[in-house]
Structure formats: C-alpha cells, structure tokens
Amino acid sequence: MQFIVLITILHFAFADNVNSPSVIIIGAGPSGLAAGRKLYENGFAVTILEAENRIGGRVHSVKFGDAYVDLGAEWCHGEEDNIVYQMVRPLGILRHSNYDYHLIFSDRNNVDESFDNELDELYDSTYTADGNRNQSIDTTVGEYCIRIFNSTIREKWGDDKDKFRTAMMCLETFHRYALSDEGSFSWLDVPATNDYRNCEGDLEQNWNGRGYKTILEILLKRFPTADKSFRLDKRIKVNTEVVEVIYEEDFSVALCADGSGYVADHIIFTPSLGVLKHQYKTLFRPPLSPRKAQVIEELGISAVIKVMLHFPWRWWPKGDFTGWTFVWTYEDKEMLPIEFPYGPIRHDQHWLRNIMSIYRLEQNPQALSVWFTGEFVPDLELLDEHILIEGILFMLNKFFGDLYFIPYPDKMIRGDWYSNPHFHGTYSYQTIIAREHFPESPNLVLAEPILNKRGIPRLQFAGEATHPYHYSTVHGAIETGFREADRLIKIYK
Ligand SMILES: Cc1cc2nc3c(=O)[nH]c(=O)nc-3n(C[C@H](O)[C@H](O)[C@H](O)COP(=O)(O)OP(=O)(O)OC[C@H]3O[C@@H](n4cnc5c(N)ncnc54)[C@H](O)[C@@H]3O)c2cc1C
C-alpha cells in the first residue's frame, strides 16, 4: 500500500526525448542555474527544484527607489579567471565602484586627508582577501593582522602619540572590514593562510543599477535578447522544498515538502553549506559518509547583513562622495550603551559597533546601504525595525549631526540570510580545523560525488562552498555548476 501511494506522487524528470538522461538540480541559485543551463543545452532532461518563491538564491536584486539594489551578492570581484566577468564583459554593463570610504570619528575629530590616506594604506598593507600568506596552520587571520598592524604603527608613528592613538582606534574598524571578506563573526575564527584566491583585475565592479540578477538573466538566455527557444525557465519549480534525497544504485529520488517526489538518473545538490550543516543528518538516504559529514561540520559559514535605507531627500554630500567608515573613540565606546540603550548589547559590546560602513548606491540618489559585520548580525536580522532605524540615525547624528539635517527614512529593507532556513548564512570560509583535517582541500572533499557500484554519480554537489579557491563568490558558484554538468556530459559522451 505504501509503495502504491509513493508511486502516485512521483514525477519523472521532464524529457523532450525519452532517451535523454534525466537530472534533478536542487536549488535555483547561480550554481544550480549554471548546471541547468549546460545540461539543458546538451540535451539532458533537467528539473530544477527551488525552495524559495523566486530564483537566484543568494543573488537577490530588488527594485528600491530609482534602481535595483542587492541584498545578496553585489560586486563582480575581479576579471581574470572569472566566469561572471567573462560572460558579461562584451555587454559593457559593469562599472568600477570607485569607493573611497572616508574614516570618520565619533568625537568628530576627523583626520586630515593625508593621514586618512595613510590609514587607508595601513589597512591595505595589513589585510587582503587573498589567503596566500604562508603562515603556520594554526595562525588566525586576526592574530596575523594584529601583529602586522601593531608593528607597522609602531614603526610609522611610534614617536607621534596622537597619530599612534588614532591608528590604534582604527583596529576595530579594520576588523569589521576584514569580516566582510571573510564572512565570519570574528577574524580569530579564520586561518591566516587559506586557499581563497582573488581574480586579477578590478575587484569591485558594480552592475550600474541593474543588479547582480543580470547574471541570472544571462544564464537563462533572457538578456541581452530573449532566446525564445531556450526554455530552461519552464523546468524550474519554485516553492518546492526538497526534504529527502534518496540515492540508489540505478536512480535517485527527491522528495518534497508538498508531498511530491521526483525520480531521475542523477541529482545535483546546490544549497548552501549552512543548509547542509542544519540538515545533512536527516536529508540524505542512505546517510552521507563520515568523511563528508566531517567536512560539512568543519567548514565555516556565518553572515553579514546589509540594511538599505531610502530617504525623502538626499542629505549627504554630492560630488564624488562614496561613503563613510566609522571609528569609535575609546570614550564614546564606553558611553554608547548609556546613550543608546536599545537593541542587543552583550559583554560590553554594542550592536552599533558592528556597522562597518555606509555607502551610496549606484543610480539610486536617495538610498544608502549600511553594512554590518560581526557577532550581532543574527540579532539584527530580527531586531525591531524601528530600533534598527533609530540606532542608525543615532549613529549618523553622533558622527556628524551638526553638518546635516538627517530625515527619517521612508523605506527600509534588509537581508535575512542567517535566519532564512534555505540559506543559514551568507558565504562559506575555510577553518583551521578543516584545513588541518583535509589538507588537500576541504572544499573538494565537499564536492566529491557519490557514485554507484559502476562508478556513475547518483548524487553530486555544487555551490560556492564546493569550489577549491573561489568559494564564497558567485563566479565560484557558477564554475561549480558547470563542473558538475561537465561531469555528466563526459559520462554520456
Ligand atoms: C549579503 C551577501 C553579499 C554577497 N556579496 C557577494 C559579492 O559582492 N560578490 C560575489 O561574488 N559573491 C557575493 N556573495 C556570495 C554569493 O552570493 C554566493 O556565493 C552565491 O550566490 C552562491 O550561489 P550558490 O548557487 O552556491 O548558492 P545559493 O545562491 O544559496 O543557491 C542555492 C539555492 O538552493 C535553494 N535551496 C535551499 N534549500 C533547498 C531545499 N531543501 N530544496 C530546494 N531548494 C533549496 C535556495 O533557496 C537557493 O536558491 C554575497 C552573498 C551574500 C548573502
């Protein structure tokens, strides 16, 4: 009886040709769409199952004010060896983000331009996203940066008490910055040496108000002109959360929360490392190997949050203004819980100290983006909207209230990547323990497909966290989608 009930709800992956091998792709983020595109082009019967009510995953551009803003991925990082850049370059959309964040101080005692530039250089010489630092395996990026920072400021300003003190105050700000690349809650959680590699070329290219969603439109052949014969979009089922993945000797099955089930020759699993961490014990039948389980446990994923504010008018400077980076003085840090006692405060840490920067948005003259990094991000996704806005306004007034009249925002949106069960985080990072246990590459262990007795993959893994050195990025995610599609194409050729 149970068998009959199961059969009635099973779908077989769509096929134009009954002889086409069938593939279920779980997740319609960049990696899932990339895998889908390549397999579809090569005649595979593709079905993409997506839990959210939209495609794109951690690429989520929304119309806000005059242009699209990105709650998830925002910049194309680099040019060489970057699949996003290669696909987009002929279209001439990308623009250099000329971000020059001025350091501003809570006591309004701002530094002159030349010292500001020197502090900027200090940051650049202390930290880069590229993890090629040749440090011992147990050194954290925090320990490494603090060491470089301290020796540099001693050497540069050891004889100038004021500059030395000012530079010391910037360390916390630099930490916040580094976290936006590392994606962790503390730089003491991530190794100094890791496999992440920057792509050569411009590291901060924006989409000129079109949003990162442009890459999804390109993958689906809807942009720059719509190819009506290419109907991968018809193979995507949104609002379809997979709750169980079964891999057998000869076929694979995805069972969904709505009671439906899909059978295919292969499954490619693309949800985030955060989803795997929360669900790997219950999601897969038979259970994943201890090696796979271990790498899922040991790789890292935390979160950042962007809060977009739209104002009734533009109150910040015009011209070449791009944004601010905030530095709290020691005295103001102490006063903060007294001056703004709302929202989460823990171990003397106040959530407003988690603001990394505020910057203007392309083609959006009345909107600002507020980036928070660090341990309060999960709280801030859920914090009462009014307290969140009041806190940001308190901070702006504190840092330069006498310069501008700052109105209450008329719109606000924010990300919820950490609390959303379809993501459980923003982007992955390597940890000391994962690198120690899987020295060849923890990300490639995560990527290993599960093969049947004849060596045919029944369950494959794609997604940013499975890239050996472009993890945490969209270009990395897309490359892994193509990689898994190629794995199947090669078998059938
Ligand atoms: C705030 C933020 C800023 C970022 N900034 C940048 C940037 O500037 N540049 C850059 O290159 N990268 C950036 N990234 C990282 C980039 O967005 C990701 O690396 C990339 O989108 C990951 O793609 P993916 O396909 O691996 O995973 P995802 O995009 O997470 O796609 C996986 C899909 O699986 C779906 N799913 C989950 N569980 C299930 C289930 N059970 N059943 C069915 N479907 C499921 C999800 O809903 C999702 O759509 C940023 C990310 C965030 C969140």
The ligand as a MOL file (V3000), in Angstrom:
LIG
                    3D

  0  0  0     0  0            999 V3000
M  V30 BEGIN CTAB
M  V30 COUNTS 53 58 0 0 0
M  V30 BEGIN ATOM
M  V30 1 C 24.9650 39.5990 1.6940 0
M  V30 2 C 25.7750 38.8750 0.6520 0
M  V30 3 C 26.7280 39.5580 -0.0930 0
M  V30 4 C 27.4700 38.8990 -1.0700 0
M  V30 5 N 28.3260 39.6100 -1.8490 0
M  V30 6 C 28.9360 39.0000 -2.8940 0
M  V30 7 C 29.6210 39.7680 -3.8740 0
M  V30 8 O 29.6430 41.0040 -3.8070 0
M  V30 9 N 30.2330 39.1070 -4.8980 0
M  V30 10 C 30.1930 37.7340 -5.0090 0
M  V30 11 O 30.7790 37.1800 -5.9520 0
M  V30 12 N 29.5050 36.9880 -4.0980 0
M  V30 13 C 28.8690 37.5870 -3.0740 0
M  V30 14 N 28.1120 36.8580 -2.2050 0
M  V30 15 C 28.1430 35.3810 -2.2760 0
M  V30 16 C 27.2630 34.8110 -3.4010 0
M  V30 17 O 26.0010 35.4070 -3.3480 0
M  V30 18 C 27.1630 33.3060 -3.2340 0
M  V30 19 O 28.4590 32.7510 -3.1700 0
M  V30 20 C 26.4240 32.6340 -4.3860 0
M  V30 21 O 25.2260 33.2560 -4.6970 0
M  V30 22 C 26.1400 31.1910 -4.0120 0
M  V30 23 O 25.4460 30.5630 -5.0560 0
M  V30 24 P 25.0290 29.0350 -4.8800 0
M  V30 25 O 24.3170 28.6350 -6.1190 0
M  V30 26 O 26.1910 28.2550 -4.4460 0
M  V30 27 O 24.0250 29.0110 -3.6240 0
M  V30 28 P 22.6500 29.7790 -3.4060 0
M  V30 29 O 22.6840 31.0850 -4.0760 0
M  V30 30 O 22.4010 29.7370 -1.9450 0
M  V30 31 O 21.5930 28.8250 -4.1510 0
M  V30 32 C 21.1050 27.6480 -3.5650 0
M  V30 33 C 19.5950 27.5870 -3.7500 0
M  V30 34 O 19.1040 26.4050 -3.1080 0
M  V30 35 C 17.8200 26.6970 -2.5590 0
M  V30 36 N 17.5210 25.7070 -1.5370 0
M  V30 37 C 17.9930 25.6350 -0.2690 0
M  V30 38 N 17.4890 24.5500 0.3680 0
M  V30 39 C 16.6670 23.9300 -0.5230 0
M  V30 40 C 15.8550 22.7590 -0.4700 0
M  V30 41 N 15.7990 21.9910 0.6280 0
M  V30 42 N 15.1160 22.4210 -1.5510 0
M  V30 43 C 15.1650 23.1750 -2.6910 0
M  V30 44 N 15.9230 24.2900 -2.7990 0
M  V30 45 C 16.6810 24.6600 -1.7300 0
M  V30 46 C 17.9910 28.1060 -2.0260 0
M  V30 47 O 16.7380 28.7340 -1.8360 0
M  V30 48 C 18.8430 28.7580 -3.1180 0
M  V30 49 O 18.0320 29.3770 -4.0980 0
M  V30 50 C 27.3020 37.5030 -1.2700 0
M  V30 51 C 26.3320 36.8180 -0.5410 0
M  V30 52 C 25.5580 37.4970 0.3910 0
M  V30 53 C 24.4570 36.7500 1.0880 0
M  V30 END ATOM
M  V30 BEGIN BOND
M  V30 1 1 1 2
M  V30 2 1 2 3
M  V30 3 2 2 52
M  V30 4 2 3 4
M  V30 5 1 4 5
M  V30 6 1 4 50
M  V30 7 2 5 6
M  V30 8 1 6 7
M  V30 9 1 6 13
M  V30 10 2 7 8
M  V30 11 1 7 9
M  V30 12 1 9 10
M  V30 13 2 10 11
M  V30 14 1 10 12
M  V30 15 2 12 13
M  V30 16 1 13 14
M  V30 17 1 14 15
M  V30 18 1 14 50
M  V30 19 1 15 16
M  V30 20 1 16 17
M  V30 21 1 16 18
M  V30 22 1 18 19
M  V30 23 1 18 20
M  V30 24 1 20 21
M  V30 25 1 20 22
M  V30 26 1 22 23
M  V30 27 1 23 24
M  V30 28 2 24 25
M  V30 29 1 24 26
M  V30 30 1 24 27
M  V30 31 1 27 28
M  V30 32 2 28 29
M  V30 33 1 28 30
M  V30 34 1 28 31
M  V30 35 1 31 32
M  V30 36 1 32 33
M  V30 37 1 33 34
M  V30 38 1 33 48
M  V30 39 1 34 35
M  V30 40 1 35 36
M  V30 41 1 35 46
M  V30 42 1 36 37
M  V30 43 1 36 45
M  V30 44 2 37 38
M  V30 45 1 38 39
M  V30 46 1 39 40
M  V30 47 2 39 45
M  V30 48 1 40 41
M  V30 49 2 40 42
M  V30 50 1 42 43
M  V30 51 2 43 44
M  V30 52 1 44 45
M  V30 53 1 46 47
M  V30 54 1 46 48
M  V30 55 1 48 49
M  V30 56 2 50 51
M  V30 57 1 51 52
M  V30 58 1 52 53
M  V30 END BOND
M  V30 END CTAB
M  END
